Amino acid sequence: MSSIDFYVSTAGTIFGAPTRCDSGIPILGIPMEDTVSFRPGTRFAPGVIRLWSQYFEFTPSIDLGIDILSRICDLGDVSLLQGLVERNVDRIRAVINEVLSKWGRVISIGGEHTLSLGSAKAVREYYGSYGIYVHVDAHLDSRQEWPVGQPLSHATFVRHLMNSVKPKLFMFMGFRSYDPEELNFVKNLNDALLFRTRDVKLMSKYELRLWVRNALSSYDGPIHLSIDVDVLDPSIMPGVGNPEGFGLSYGELLKVIEAVLDYGGSRVKVIDIVEYSPPNDPNLMSLPTIIHLLLDVLNYL
Ligand SMILES: [Mn+2]
């Protein structure tokens, strides 16, 4: 039996999109939440985004004349076990592998960031190579253990990703909060581009695009874009588990995403949008930004 038929269920759809599509872009909910270290609630994100998405206009930041609704379908949510991190990562890998075999790409909606380990493994498995991991996040998620004694969690999964899929290049975009141990780790990676929050803020759009273009063209293979929405400032994105001050504005995040999707083109196989947490979102005030991010990603993809 196929993993999709077995593990994925649908309750309502994003923007009212169909549940199956032929050549479109599939959206997959992954309500994984097993290793919370601060405020819980990311498991509710796919459902809340689905429910509320119907009440927004489908207009992205730049009108490229693309009918976004006609290009997407909503596959539903991956059903997961509770608290079994490794088994959930493996299930996510299996489902995304199959989604890639049928559609060639996917946008996943988390869930905790650890799910990106599953999608990275699927990219490596399905394409037989793994090119570039783009980690857009206030954090580096590169601890050895967190909490101390726990090897695999949302704060450590990047190390596992390095060991298991071995990206040719890491791009850390928009980080600002870390432990010295993690900073040492990422600085010692052989091939990594490190842009802190203030670098992204200070760089012009064209300077940033030049860096991204050079990086993407210097390493071949599939590109995996993983966006933790806590990279944004808590004033526009309060609905996250681990908020960090002095974050990116939406326009600054868009500079990064636009550059990666423009120059990455069809090499971008998986986009994860993770860590939105509705229970931590007063009056769901982060939701317009989440919806807009999804529309912009679809517009550029
Ligand atoms: Mn984060």
Residues whose N, C-alpha, C, O or C-beta is under 5 A from the ligand:
A	BS01	MN	D137 A138 H139 D228 D230
